[in-house]
C-alpha cells in the first residue's frame, strides 16, 4: 500500500506495478509505502545450516511501513519509486526516487528492516 499526504492510493493488480498516477507538482508530499522482502530459505544441508540460514533469512526480511517527505516534483515528468535490497548478511534497505528520463536520483532513503 502507498499513501500520499495520508490518502491511500489504489492498489495495483497482484505482481505488477502501479500505472502512472498524478500527484501535485511543486510541493513536498508525505509518502508512506509498505516495503516487503522475504529472503527465501531453501537449504537441506542439516540442522545447523538450517538454523544459520533461518537466522540470515530473518535478518534480511523486511515487512514495514516507511514514511518520508518527498521533495517537490516537476510537472509533466515521470518518476519511479523503488525498493532496493542490498547484498550481505542483513543487506541495506533503500527507497530510491528517480527521474525516469534523466535517471537522476531525486531522493534516497536508507532504513532499518524492523
N, C-alpha and C positions, 0 to 999 in steps of 0.2 A: 504494500500500500504506500501511496505517496500523498503527502499533504503539502499544499502551498498556501501560506497565510491561513492555516487551520481549516482549509477547505479540502476535503478528500477528493482526489482525482479518480475518475472511473478506472477500474482495474482492466488491464489488457487481457486478451484471451490467454489461457494457460500456455506456458513455454514459448511465449512470444515477447514482444516489446510494445511499449506504448506507441501508438501512431502519434504523429506530431500533434501537440495541443498548444493553444495560445496562452501566453502569460503576459501581464502588463510590462511594457518596456520602460526603462529609465528609472526604475525604483527598486530598492532591495526587496527580496522576498524571504520569508522564513519558510524553509523547506524541511520536511521530515520524511525520510524514507526508511523502509524496513529492509535492512541488509541481512541476507541469509546465505550461508555457505555451510555445507555439510561435507566434511572430509570422508571419503569412502574408506572402509576398513575391510580389506579382503585377504587377510593373512590366514593361512592354515598351517603355520610353522610351529605350533606348540603353545603351551600356556604362557610362558614368559614373553615370547614375542607378541602374543595376542594382548597381554597386559600392557606392554610398552606401546604397541600400536594403538590400543584403545586410549591411552593417555595422550598420545600425539593427536589422535583424531579429536578428542575432546578439546585440547588446547587450540586447535586450528579452527574449530567450528565457530560460526557467527550466527546469531539469531537475536537481533535487537533493532530498536528504532534509533536512528541517528538524525539529529537536527542540526541545521546550520543556516546562517544568514547568507543567502545567495546575493552576490553583488548585482547592481543594476545591469540589465542586459540591453543590447541594442535591438531596436525594432527591425523586423524583416530578416533577421539572422536565424540560423538553426544551430542548436546546441545539443550536446549529448552528455547525459549524466550517467556515469557507470561506476560500478563497484568493482574494485580490483583486489584480489587476494594474492599477496606476495608469497614467495617460496620460503622454506626454512621451517624449523620446528613449530613456531607459532605463526609466523608469517605476518606481514603488515596488512592492515585493513585500510583501504583508501577509497574515498569517494572523489571522483575526478569529473569536473565540468569542463567540457571542451567546445570551442567554436568549431563546428564541423567543416567550414570552408577553409579556415587557416590552420586548423589543428592546434591552435594556441590554447594552452590550459588557462582557463579563466579562474578556476577555484580548485583547490586541492585540500582535502581534509583527511588526516590520519586519525584513526580512532581505535579504542580497545575492543576486544572481542566481547567481553562481558560487561 
